[in-house]
Amino acid sequence: MSRIDDLLERFAPSGVSSKLLGDIAATVPGLSGKTKADFSDGNARYVSYKNAFANLSVDQSSGDFVKVAPRERQNQLRKGDVVITGSSESLAEVGMSSVVMDEPIEPLYLNSFCFALRFNDPELLFPGYAKHLFRGESIRSQIRRTASGVTRINISKPRFMQVRIPVPPLEVQHQIVRILDQFTQLEAELEAKLEAELEARRHQYEHYRENLLVTDVAKSRRARLDDLFDLRAGKFIAASDIFPEPDNVHSIPCFGGGGLRGYVAEPNQQGDLVLIGRQGALCGNVKRASGAFYATEHSVVVTPQDGVDIRWAFHLLKSMNLNQYASKSAQPGLAVGTLNQLVVDVPSLDEQVRIGSILDKFNALVNHLSVGLPAELAARRKQYEYFRDKLLTFEEAAA
């Protein structure tokens, strides 16, 4: 910290200036005029919504491709561009950032659900500084105030360009990046270690799952999913009616396409059921939900017919890698009609109960590790976030 103080005293003795994004940058839209078919067998690499959402730095090796004709006019990303996710299911997750750290070695495009922020002066912000800055709480809180919506939360670009960011001297930016990159490197090493241990347990569970779900043909029948379940999308609920934490009024868990979204006042489902993510980067994920809960339109509620054990059904659906049936578009989606047509082997009810009971025990062990092992990682992340926000807070220069 003293090194940064020394640099600030030397290069910014009067404080650090802050600037409106609209004064120093412009927005660059993503792909336009593309259809679902363009995302099959593509010839050009593009940054998907998931890529931008999940990474501080854009993963340029990601295997996402789109068809782009030789003379087609589409915007290409450059080094230093800050990719912004323009919409989300929740206010807490809208406007996430990812920075293009290196000049792309081949044309690199951007999905239509994101936009890029391009600085007028490429030397104004070190890309590594922007990588941490736009994920910091001081900027994230401003970005959230630029968003609104009901079904989807969307960024208003004119309001987004009114976000104000600190622009310290490059010497200070480099020192901040050096410190914060050390934190992220330590976090990545710890995460890899914990993930390896957890992955070993997952493989054990999957090994038993795949073996137990292989059914004796002579003792089973073939059936479509719509013969076994009632698959139905949940119902819309306004984002303003979903609260991040439960209280006396909002105590009902609410599930969207990616899992738990928050808590609401009234349920629309009751029982021991399975949910399939229907929309978004995580579509096809399978979760259990019990008791009273709310399922949004971005999830598919799976209700078993007579003669179907819900525990067996859960493990069967998890084994099917349902994401492979999602639409190959910028915002992936999973159609109920597609799910209904899938065919599976169905053992007797007694056998379903036996398989479900065994796999529940293995799954419980994995879930126990999933909760317990990341505690140290969560503490490390909080440490990084604390120092990140502290390092990115400056005494502002007088106007």
N, C-alpha and C positions, 0 to 999 in steps of 0.2 A: 504494500500500500504506500510506503514512504517513497518508493521509486516513482510512483505515479504523482504523488504530491510534489516531488522535486521537478518532474517534467511539467506539471501544470504551473508551478511557480516560474519556471523558465520560459515556457512557450505561451502560456495564457494567464499572465499575472492579473489581468482584470476580469477573469472569469471566462467561461465557455459560452460561445454564442449558440443560440438555438434557431432553427430555420423551419419555415413551413415547407412541407413536401411540394406544394404547388409552386413554390419559388425556385426549387432546385432540381425538380424531376418531372417526368411525364409518365403516364400509364401506357402500357402496351398490351392490347388485347390478345387473347389466345386464338386458337384455330377457329375459323369461320367456314360455314357452308359444308360442314362434314355430316355424313349420315352414319348410321350404325355399320353399314357395309365397309366404310372407309377404314374401320379399325380392325379389319380382318386381313391378314397377309399384307401388312403395310410395308412400305419401303423407306420410311423416314422415322427417326427416333423422336419421341415427344415426352414431355414431363407430365405424368398423370397427376390427378388430384391426390391420390394416395402418396405418391412420391413427394409432392410438395408438403403435404400435411405431416408426414412422418419424419422428415429429415431437416436438420439445421442447414445442411448443404445439399443442393440438388444432386441426386445420384444419377450421373450421366451414363452409367453402364446399365441402367435398368432396361429390361427387355420390353418396353412399350413402343409399339410402332403404329404409324398411320400412313395411309396412302396420300402422297403429295405429288402432283404432276410436275414435270420439269419446269414449266413456265408459270406455275401457279403462284399467285402472290399471297404469301402468308408471312406473318412476323416470325423472325428467328430470335432466339435468346442469345445474349452476349454475357461475357464475364462481367460480374458486378450487378447484374439484374437481380432484383429481389422479387421472387415469385410469391404472390398472395392468393390464398384460397378465398374466392369471392363469395362463397355461400357455405352454409352448414345447417345441420339439424338443430344445433344449439348455439346460443349466444356465446357461451364459454369457449367454443371451438372455432368460431368464425374468424377469418382474417389471419390464419396461421401463415408463417413465412418460411421460405427456404431460398438460399442465395446460390447463384451460379458462381462458384469459386474460381473456376478455370475457364479459359476461352474454349468453347466446344470445338472438337477436332472435326466434327461433321455438323450439318444443319440440325439444329435442335429446336423443336417447336413446343408449344404449350397448350394444354387442354383448354377447352372453352369455358370451364367453370372456374378458371383462375385468370389472373392478369399479372403483368409484371410491372414493377416500378423501375424506371431507368433514369439515372441521374444525368443531368445536363453536363456536368463535369465529372468524368470517370475517376479523377484523382481526389474527389472530395471526401469519399468514404472508402476506407479499406474494406474489401469484401468480407474479411473475417470479422471486422467490427460490426458491419451490418448484420451478419449472421447471428450474433448475440444480441445486438440492440433491438431488433424487431421482435424477438421473443421475450424481451424484458418486460416486466409488469408495467413500467411507466408508459411504454409505447402500446402494449397490449390493451391497457385500460382506455387509451384514446381510440384505438381501432374499434373496440367493442361499441363505443359511443357512435360510431359511424354506421352501424348496422341496424337493420330493422326487418320485420317480416312476420309472417304467421306460420305457414306451412314450412317454408325455408327462410332462414335468416340470411339476408343479403347485405353486402357492403355497398354503401353509396359512394361511388368514386369521387364526386365533388366534395363530399364531407371528408372522405379519406385523405384528400389532398390538403386538408386543413390540419392534419396531424403535424405536430411540431416535434422535431428531433434535435438532440444535442449534437453539435459537430465540433469535437475537440480537435486540436492539431494532430497530424498524422503520427507524430512521435508518441503521443498519448494513446491513440487508437492501437498502435502496434503493441504497446506494453499491456494494455487491457486484454488484447487478444491472446498474448502469450500466457497470461495468468488463467484466463477462462478456458483456453484450449487444454491446459494441463488438467483442469478439473474435469472436462469432458472426456479426456483420454483415460483418466483414472476411473471415471464412471463406466466407460466402455469396457475396460478390462474387467472390472468387477461384474458388470452385467454379463459378459461372456462366460465368466466362471460360474455364476449362478445359473445361467441359461443352460450350460452344459450339464449340470447336475439335474436340473429339471427335465431337460430333454431326455436324459437316460430313463427317468421315470415314465415320461410320456411314451417312449418306445416300448417299454415294458407293458404299459396299458394297451397300446395299439396292437402289440403282438398277440396278447390274449384276446383282444376284441376281434381281430381279423380271423383268428382260429375259431373262436366260439360262434361267430356269425356265419361261418361256412356251414351251410345246412345240407343234410342228407337229402338228396333229391327225392328219394323214395318216401321220405317222411315229411315232405314240405309241399307247398303249392306256390305257384307264381301269381303275383297280383300287382296291379297298378296301385300307386300311392292313394289315388282317390277311391279305391276300394277298401283301403285300410283306415283312412283318415278323412276328416273334414278339414280341408286347408282353406283358410279364409284370412284375408288381410285385416289388420286391426282398423281402428277408427281415428280420424283426425282429431287432434287437440291443439289448441293455440299454445305457442311457446310460452306466452305470458302466464299460462295456467300450470306450468311445470316448474317446480321449485327444486333447487339443487340439493337441499337438505330437508329431511322430514320435520314437520312441526305438528301442533295439535290438530290443525285442519288438513294439512297435506301430508298424509302418512302412507298413502298407497303408492307402491313402486310403479314407475312408468317405464316401459321398454320400447325402444325404437329399433332402427335397423342395425345398430351396433351394440346393443345391450341396454343396460340401465341408463336412462336419460335423466331421471330425477324422481320427484314425488308429486302426486296430484291428490285432489280431494275425493274423487269417486272412482271406483273400478269399472271396467267394462268386461272383465273376465274373472272366472272363479274356478278353482280346481287345480289339479296336478297336470300341467300341459307342457308342450314343447313349443318354442318359438324359433322361427327361421328368419334371419335378417333378409329383408326384401330389397333394400335400396342402399346404395353407397358402396364405398370401397370394401366394406366388411360383409357385403351381402352373401348369403349362403351360410353364415355362422349359425350354429345350433346351440340353444340354451334351454334350460329347464326353468319353469316358473310355477310356483305353488301358491295356493291361497287366493286372496283377492289381489288383483293387479290390473294395470291398464296397458293395453297393447296399441301402439300407434299404427297409422297406415303404412309405415315403413317396415313393419314386421308381419310375418305370416303366423297365425295361430294354428297349431296342429292339435286337433281333437281326435282321439282314437275312437274307432268304431268298436262295437262289441267283438270280443275275441282277440283284442290287441292289447298287449301289456305296454304301458307308457314308458317303463324303464327300458325295455328292449327297443322300443321305437326310438328313444333318444339316442342310444348308442348306434343303432342302425343308421339313422340320419347323419350322425356325426361322421360315420365311416364313408359316406357317399361323396364327400368333397363337392358339395352342392354349388360352390362358387364357380365350378367349371361350366355350369349351365347359365351363367349370367350373361347379359348382353355385353358385347365388346364395344362399348361406347365410353365417352369421357366420364359419364356418371353411370357406373354399372347398375343394372337392375335385374331382378329375378322374378319371372312371371309365374303366377300361381298355376296357369294353364300348363306351363312347362313341367312344373313339379308333379302335377297330377298324372302325367303320362309316364313317369318313370316306373320301371318294373323291378320288383325285388322278390327274393325267395322268403317265404313265410313259414316258419316251423309251427308246431302245435302251441297252444296257449301255455301248457305246462312247461314246454321247452323255452318259450319266450321268458317266462317268469324266472326260470333257472338261470338263463343267460343274463338277464337284466340284473339279478341279484349279485352275481359274481362280478360283473363289470361295474356296478355301482361301487363296490368295495375298492376296486382298483382306481376308479375315477376319484373317489374320496381321498385316496392317498396322494394323487397328483394335485388335487385342489388344495390339500393341506400344505403341500410344498409350495404351490403357487402363491399362497398367502404368506407363508412363513419366510421363505428365502428372500423375497424382495425387500424385506424390512430394512436391511443395511443399505440396499441400493436406493430406497426412498430417502433415507437419511442423507446419503451422499448427494442426491439430487437437490434436496432442500438446502444443503450447504452451498452447492453451486449456485442455486437461485438467489440465495442471500448475498453472496459475494458479487454475482452478476448485477443485481439491482443496486447494490452499494457502489460498485465500480462505475456504473452507468448513470449515477446521479452526480451532477456537477453544480458548483456555484455558477449561476448564470451571469453572463456579462451584462452590464447596463446597456439598455437600448440606445 
